[in-house]
Amino acid sequence: MKQSIRIYSFYYKHTVIPVENDLYHPVMAGNGLNATPSAMTGDDTGDSISEKNPWFSELTGIYWVWKNTSQDVTGCCHYRRYFTAKKEPAVYQIKRWLYFPVRLYQKRYGLIYTRNINRFRKRMLNAQEITEILKTYDAILPQKRKLNYSVRKHYERYHHAEDLRIVEKILEDYSPEYLPAYFQVMNGNRLFANNMFVMPQQHLDKFLSWWFTVLFAFEKQTDLKNYTGYQKRIAGFLGERLLTVWFQHNQLKVMELPVIYFKKIKRRF
């Protein structure tokens, strides 16, 4: 029986959509805050947290998808970041080896940077590839990012150390069974970045229910208005760490795929 599959690509501004494929559906995240609502589907209808977008970033779109859509397999990505199951072109493999001397290999591990939309839109993950992968695997995630520090030290270096102490206390109170996985992730140096995934409905519901429970608890225990500038996307940053913890705890069989990263997409308007 053929499964229904849909991948949602989250936007925050009007721009050229690189996708020409019905598999992908664009969603304007934070649409409820726009003075002029987008012509594309917004995340501000039905059960919505669109107004939290300055702090939750693409997670307002993910929440909207979870609460207002239904398909057998759901994927979430970004307007500039897409999964690929195809082998990296030889010229890009050569460029990757050149990352070593300039110390960029770990930073760009699992990412294919390109400006060539026409060439790489054909290499984006398609429905047939998803179907074949999910015959063997439980979910599709980005290749784990290799950090120069532990996940904890990396977070504390670029964000606020107190955030992790709050999350740890939330897990102690609400999900103590996740603490071993939490400490394993925090002490390791691998991270599922970008809040991207493709998974069947039965795993999606379990993951998102736990994910947003923890994030909403964090929201209640801190004042999000204290986060400004780059730090304002606090829930998105924590979401990446918590996603990694959830998969570490549940030990699902995951296919890790590279991510195509379109470096520059011109604005439509």
C-alpha positions in Angstrom: 0.0 0.0 0.0 1.5 3.3 -1.1 2.4 5.7 1.8 1.6 9.4 1.7 4.8 11.4 2.1 5.3 15.1 2.6 8.3 17.2 3.4 7.8 20.7 4.8 10.4 23.4 4.0 10.3 26.3 6.4 10.9 29.9 5.3 11.2 33.2 7.2 11.3 35.5 4.2 9.9 35.8 0.7 12.5 34.3 -1.7 12.9 32.1 -4.7 11.7 28.5 -3.9 14.3 26.1 -5.2 11.9 23.1 -5.2 9.9 22.0 -8.2 8.5 18.9 -6.7 5.1 18.2 -5.1 6.8 16.2 -2.4 8.0 19.5 -0.8 5.6 22.0 0.7 6.8 25.5 1.7 5.6 27.0 5.0 6.2 30.5 6.2 7.3 30.2 9.8 6.3 33.0 12.1 3.7 34.1 9.6 1.4 35.4 12.4 3.9 38.1 13.1 4.1 39.4 9.5 2.4 42.7 8.8 1.5 41.3 5.4 0.8 37.5 5.6 2.7 35.4 3.0 1.0 34.0 -0.1 2.5 30.6 0.8 1.1 28.4 3.6 1.6 30.0 7.0 2.1 28.4 10.4 -0.6 30.6 12.0 -3.8 28.7 11.4 -5.4 26.0 13.5 -3.3 24.9 16.5 -0.4 27.3 16.2 2.5 28.8 18.2 3.5 31.2 15.3 3.9 34.1 17.7 6.7 32.3 19.4 8.8 32.3 16.3 11.5 34.9 17.4 12.5 32.3 20.0 11.4 29.0 18.5 12.5 29.8 14.9 11.6 26.9 12.6 10.1 25.0 15.5 6.9 27.0 15.1 6.6 25.6 11.7 7.3 22.1 12.9 4.6 22.4 15.6 2.1 23.6 13.0 2.9 20.6 10.8 2.5 18.2 13.7 -0.8 19.6 14.9 -2.5 20.5 11.5 -1.4 18.0 8.9 -1.6 14.3 8.4 0.5 11.9 6.3 2.2 8.5 6.8 5.7 10.0 6.6 6.6 13.6 7.5 9.8 15.4 6.8 11.0 18.9 7.9 13.8 20.9 6.4 14.7 24.5 5.6 14.4 26.7 2.5 18.2 26.5 2.0 18.9 23.0 3.5 17.7 19.8 2.0 18.6 16.1 2.4 20.3 14.2 -0.4 20.7 10.5 -0.8 22.9 10.8 -3.9 26.7 10.5 -4.0 28.5 13.8 -3.8 29.9 15.0 -7.1 33.6 14.4 -7.5 34.5 18.0 -7.7 32.9 18.6 -4.3 34.7 15.5 -2.8 38.0 17.1 -3.9 37.0 20.4 -2.4 36.2 18.6 0.9 39.7 17.2 1.1 41.0 20.8 0.8 39.1 21.7 4.0 41.7 19.9 6.1 44.5 22.4 5.7 42.2 25.3 6.5 40.6 23.5 9.5 37.1 23.5 8.0 36.6 19.7 7.6 34.7 19.2 10.9 32.7 22.4 10.6 31.5 21.4 7.1 31.1 17.6 7.7 27.9 16.4 6.2 27.2 19.7 4.4 27.4 20.3 0.7 27.6 24.1 0.1 26.5 25.3 -3.3 25.1 28.2 -5.2 24.0 26.0 -8.1 20.3 25.6 -7.5 19.5 24.1 -10.9 22.1 21.4 -10.6 21.4 20.4 -7.0 17.6 20.6 -6.9 17.7 17.4 -8.9 19.8 15.8 -6.2 17.4 16.5 -3.3 15.8 13.6 -1.5 12.8 12.2 -3.4 9.8 10.1 -2.4 11.2 6.8 -3.9 14.4 7.2 -2.0 12.5 7.9 1.2 10.3 4.8 0.7 13.4 2.6 0.1 15.3 3.9 3.1 12.4 3.5 5.5 12.0 -0.1 4.6 15.2 -0.6 6.6 15.5 2.4 8.8 13.2 4.1 11.4 14.1 7.7 10.5 16.3 9.9 8.3 18.5 12.6 10.0 21.3 14.8 8.9 24.8 13.4 9.3 25.9 14.1 12.8 28.0 17.3 13.1 31.5 16.8 14.4 32.3 19.4 17.0 35.7 20.6 18.2 34.5 20.4 21.8 32.0 18.3 23.7 28.3 19.2 23.1 28.2 20.8 26.5 31.4 22.9 26.1 30.3 23.9 22.6 26.9 25.1 23.9 28.5 27.0 26.8 31.0 28.6 24.4 28.4 30.1 22.1 25.3 30.3 24.4 24.4 30.5 28.1 25.5 27.7 30.4 22.4 28.3 32.6 20.2 27.0 29.8 21.6 23.5 30.1 21.2 23.5 33.9 17.5 24.4 33.4 17.0 21.6 30.8 18.8 19.1 33.1 16.4 20.0 36.0 13.4 19.6 33.7 14.6 16.1 32.7 15.1 15.2 36.3 11.5 16.2 37.1 9.7 15.1 34.0 11.8 12.5 32.1 14.5 11.1 34.4 14.8 8.0 32.1 16.4 10.4 29.5 19.2 11.6 31.8 21.7 8.8 30.9 21.2 9.7 27.2 21.4 13.4 28.0 24.8 13.0 29.7 26.1 10.8 26.9 25.2 13.4 24.4 26.5 16.4 26.4 29.9 14.6 27.1 30.2 13.5 23.4 31.1 15.7 20.4 28.4 14.6 17.9 25.2 16.5 17.2 22.2 16.2 14.9 22.0 19.8 13.8 19.4 21.9 12.0 16.2 20.4 13.5 15.7 18.3 10.3 14.2 14.9 10.0 12.0 12.5 8.0 10.1 9.8 10.0 6.9 7.8 10.0 3.9 9.1 12.0 4.3 6.6 14.9 7.8 7.9 15.7 6.9 11.5 14.9 4.2 11.7 17.5 6.3 10.3 20.3 9.3 12.5 19.5 7.4 15.8 19.1 5.2 15.2 22.1 8.4 14.8 24.3 10.3 17.5 22.5 7.7 20.3 22.9 6.9 19.2 26.5 10.5 19.9 27.4 10.8 23.1 25.4 7.5 24.5 26.8 8.7 23.6 30.3 11.9 25.5 29.6 9.9 28.5 28.4 7.9 28.6 31.6 11.1 28.5 33.7 12.9 31.3 32.0 12.2 34.8 30.6 12.6 34.5 26.8 12.6 38.3 26.5 16.1 38.3 28.1 17.5 36.6 24.9 18.5 39.1 22.2 20.2 39.0 18.9 21.7 35.7 17.9 20.7 34.2 21.3 17.1 34.9 20.6 16.6 31.6 18.8 17.1 29.8 22.1 14.4 27.1 21.6 15.9 26.2 18.2 19.4 25.8 19.7 18.1 23.6 22.5 15.9 21.7 20.1 19.0 20.4 18.3 20.5 19.1 21.5 17.2 17.6 22.7 16.6 15.9 19.3 20.0 14.2 19.6 19.1 13.1 23.2 15.8 11.6 22.1 17.3 9.5 19.4 20.2 8.5 21.7 17.7 7.3 24.3 15.2 5.5 22.0 17.9 3.9 19.9 16.0 4.0 16.6 17.8 2.8 13.5 18.7 6.0 11.7 19.9 6.7 8.2 22.2 9.8 8.3 22.2 11.7 5.1 24.3 14.7 3.9 22.5 18.1 3.6 22.6 20.3 0.6 23.1 23.9 1.7 22.2 26.5 -0.8 24.6 29.4 0.1 22.7 32.2 -1.6 19.1 32.4 -2.8 17.9 35.6 -4.2 14.8 37.3 -2.9 11.7 37.1 -5.0 10.4 40.5 -4.0 
